[in-house]
């Protein structure tokens, strides 16, 4: 897929999704939801050979991304709450309601496809994500394998279900590694691995996760040129390379600060 054509499609869907979720009142009190263009690009790649009309394809992609936004919005609901802070209470309530609203939009748009089998299969992905989030935030197992497995499920379950349903021939394993890499980049940027499990020891978690993180960066670098570019998925290859550059930046920055000493 040509780069400019792919980018134009992604931006077109981004605008369509933004039109669905825009609410000037709600956004005065909560953060504007992030529409992940890389995930739109991944869905476009997965659905590139799907047996669907242009209108059906649009409904699938927009509804999938609305559910992703709903899941992300609910993840932003704060746990701590000062009962005397009415502004904080309103923001928390609106965040929950906004997530519910985006979820409702997902069902409304997807209903237009009349594809009950897809809704059933996709719902299994949503269930897996929610179960993984619960297990992650209540975990006693703080191994790198446990954290990576649950973060991967959270970031890739929807893509995996869509790929399975449509029998996609794209390189799903590489896309899953890419989506996990993006999540790891966000976590390392905020040093939020310290929130998981007991102890809250930043150096411990950082040191534990660095080796497998480095291995994934190196492995993905080798594979993107051999596999994605060979499939002429140039736009996605560029997106993966940007994520890899960001990963290297986080690694260099954290090592420079002695977080792994």
N, C-alpha and C positions, 0 to 999 in steps of 0.2 A: 504494500500500500504506500503510495507516495506520501511524503512527509506533509506537504502543505494541504493535501486533500484530507488526510487523517486529522490534522490539527483543526481544520475548518469544521469537520464533523463534530469533534469533541467540543469546540466552542459553541456550536449550534445547540447541542444537547445541554450544555452548561447554562445557556441563556433560557432554554425552555424549562429546565428544572427550577431556576431562580424565579421565573415568572410564577410557578406553582407555589413556591414556599414564601414569597415576599409578604411580609406583614409589618408595616411601619410601627404599629403599636407594640407588638411583641418585641421587636428588635430594639426598642428603646430601653428594655429592661434585661434582655439576655443577649449574649454574643450571637452575631449573625452566623448561621451554620456554614461550615466549610463544605463546598462541593468539590470533591476530590477528582480533578481532571484525569489523573493517572488511572483511577478506577473506572472512569468512563471509557478511557482508551482501552483498558483491559477487557471490558465488556464488549466493546466494539470488535475487538480482535476475536473473542470467543464466539460472537454471534455473526462473524463475517460471512460464514457459509450456511447460516441457518435458513431453513425453508420458510421464509416469512416475508410478507409485503413490507414496504417501507413504513407504512403506518403501524403495522404490528411491531416491527423492529423498534420504532420510536417508543411505543407503549411499554415494551419490555424494558428497554434501557432506562427510561425515565422512572418507571415504577420501581425497578431494582435500586436505583440510586436514591429514590425517596425513602425506601426502607433502610438503606445504609445511613442516610442522614438521621432518620428516626432513632436508630440504634446508637449512633454517635451522640445525639442530643441527650438521650436518657443516661448515657455514660457520664455526662457532664453534670448531672444532678449532685449537688454537694451533700455530704453526710452530716457535717457539723452545722448547727443552726442556732443562731442567737435569737431566742423567741422575742426579744425586745426590738429587734431590727426588722421593721416592717418592709423595708426595701429588699432585704435579703430573702425574707419570706415570699414576697411577691415574685422575685426572680426565680426562686426554687419552684414555686407553683407553676409559673409560666413555662419554665424549662420542661417540666413534666408534661404539661398540656401541649406544648409545641411538638414534643416527640410523639405524642398520641395523634396529633393532627397530621403530621407527616406520614405516620403509619396508615392513617385513614385514607390519605391521598393515594398511597401505594395500592390499597385494595380497590379504591374507586377506579383508578386508571387501568389496573390489571384486569378488572372485571370486564372491561371493554374488549379484551382479547377472547373472552369466553373459554380460556384455557384452564380448566379446573385441574388437570393433571399437573400443570406447571405450578400452580398455586400450592398444591399439596406437596410437591417435591421441594419447592423453594421454602415452604414453611419448616421443613425439616432442617434446612440450613439455619434459619432464624433460631430454632430451638437449640441447635448445637452451639451457636454463638452465645446465647443467654446462659446455657449450662456451663460453658467454658468460663464466662465472666464470673459466675458465682463461685466456681471451683478455684479460680485464680485469686479472687479477693478473700477467700476464706481458707486459703491453702496453708498447710503445715509443711508440705514438701517444697523446699526452696532450691531445688537443683536446677541447673541450667536447662536440662532436658524437659523438666516439668513446665518451666516458664515458657520456653520456646514452643512446646507443643500446644499450649493453651493460647498463646498469642497468635500462633499460626492459624488455629481454628477460628479465632475471632476475626482475623483479617481476611481469611481465604474461603470460609465455608460457603458464602454466597456464590463466589466465582466457581467453586467446585460443583455446586449443585446445578448452576446454569450450564456449565460445560457438559456435565453428565446428561442432563435432560436433552440438550440439542445435539449430542454426539459430536462435539466440537473436535476438530483435528489440530487445533493450535497447541502450542507447547505449554500445557497447563502447569507442569512442575516448575518450569522457569517462571511463569507468571506468579505462582504461589510464593516462590522465593523472593520475587521482586516486591510483592505486597507485604510480606513479612519484613523485608529489609526496610521498607518505608516506616513501618511501625517501630522497628528497633531504632531507627534514626530519631523518631520523635521521643522515644523513651530515653535514649542516651542524651539527647539535647536537654531534656528536663531533669535528668538523673532520677526518674521516678521509679526505677526498679526498687528503690528503698521502701516503697509503700507495700510491697508484697511480702506476706509472711510475717513472722515475729522477728524482733531484734532491731530492725531499721538501722542496719549498718551499711552505709553507702560504699565504703571501700570493699567490704566483703562481696556485695552483689556485683559491683563493677569488675572486681578481679575475677570473679567466678564466670562472668558472662563474656569477658573479653576474648578468650581463646576461640569459643565456637562462633562468636561474632566475626572475628578475623577470618576464620575458615570459610564462612558463608560469603564474605566479601570477595575473597580470592576465587572461590568456586564459581560464583555468579559472573565475575569478570571474564573468566575463561569461557563460560558457556554462552554468554550473550553474543559474542562475535561469531561463534561457530554455529549457533542455532537460530537466533532471531534474525540476524542479518542474512543468513542463508535462506530464510523464508521471505526475505524482502519486507520484513516488518520494521522498516527503518524508523518510523516514528516511535514505536515502542522501544526499539533498541536505544534510541537517544534518551528516552525517559529512564530506562534502567541505568544507563551510564551516569546520568545526573544523580540518581540515588546513590550509586557507588561512590561518586565524588564526594557527596555529602557524608557518606559513611566514613571515608578516609579522613575527612576533616574532623569528625567527632573523635575518631580514634587518636589522631595526632594531638588534638586539643586536650583530651582527657589524660593522655600519657604525659603531656607537658605540664599538667597541673599535679602530677603525681598521684592520680586517683587509683593507680594500679600498683602502687608501691607497697 
